[in-house]
Amino acid sequence: MLRVSIVSPGTVGPVLTMFNEVFNYTYPSGGYSNDASRHVKVELPANQPVTVNWYATAAPGADIAWYRWALNLVDLMTRRRAPTRRLI
């Protein structure tokens, strides 16, 4: 027997973890949304460089073939070109 789950695009995805010396945060679920409940608020000193490390954990039965990221997007639905190579 094969179990198949059908979901809407963008509703599931890897669970993202972000961390550095000051904080460590893992989202409770995968997917993406610009909902304010998914914003991560961190207090940091002004005028200091900040490094944020991150990794993602694939949903059960899935693999992560490559990552795509952006900073300060105005619209999450903006189409971006796919990467020219896959990272495995």
C-alpha positions in Angstrom: 0.0 0.0 0.0 1.3 3.5 -0.9 0.3 6.4 1.2 0.1 9.7 -0.8 -0.5 13.1 0.7 -1.5 16.0 -1.5 -0.9 19.5 -0.2 -1.1 23.0 -1.7 2.2 24.5 -2.9 4.0 26.4 -0.3 2.2 24.9 2.6 4.9 22.4 3.6 8.6 22.6 3.4 11.8 22.3 5.4 11.9 23.5 9.0 14.3 26.4 9.3 16.7 26.9 12.2 18.6 30.2 12.6 21.3 30.8 15.2 24.3 32.7 16.3 26.1 33.5 19.6 23.0 35.5 20.8 20.0 33.4 19.8 18.8 30.0 18.5 15.4 29.7 16.9 13.7 26.8 15.1 10.3 27.4 13.4 7.6 25.0 14.7 6.7 24.0 11.1 7.9 24.2 7.6 6.6 26.4 4.7 6.8 30.1 4.4 4.5 33.0 5.1 4.9 36.7 5.6 2.5 36.5 8.5 3.8 38.5 11.5 3.5 35.4 13.7 6.4 33.9 11.7 8.7 36.9 12.1 11.6 36.3 14.5 12.4 39.3 16.7 15.8 39.5 18.2 17.4 42.5 20.1 20.9 43.2 19.0 23.4 46.0 19.5 23.1 48.9 17.0 25.9 49.5 14.4 27.5 46.0 14.9 27.9 43.4 12.2 25.7 40.4 12.8 26.2 36.9 11.5 23.2 34.6 11.3 23.8 30.9 10.6 21.0 28.7 9.4 20.1 25.3 8.2 16.9 23.4 7.2 15.6 20.0 8.1 13.6 18.3 5.4 10.0 17.2 6.0 9.6 13.4 6.5 10.0 11.6 3.2 11.6 14.6 1.5 15.1 15.7 0.6 16.6 19.2 0.2 18.3 19.5 -3.2 19.3 23.2 -2.9 18.6 26.4 -1.0 17.4 29.7 -2.2 17.4 32.8 0.0 17.0 36.6 -0.1 17.3 39.5 2.3 14.6 42.2 2.9 12.1 40.9 0.3 9.1 43.2 -0.2 7.0 40.4 -1.7 7.5 36.7 -0.9 5.8 35.7 -4.1 8.3 37.5 -6.4 9.7 35.0 -8.9 13.4 34.5 -8.8 15.5 32.7 -11.3 16.3 29.1 -10.3 19.9 28.4 -9.5 22.1 27.3 -12.3 23.4 24.2 -10.4 22.0 21.9 -7.8 23.7 21.5 -4.4 23.5 18.0 -3.0 
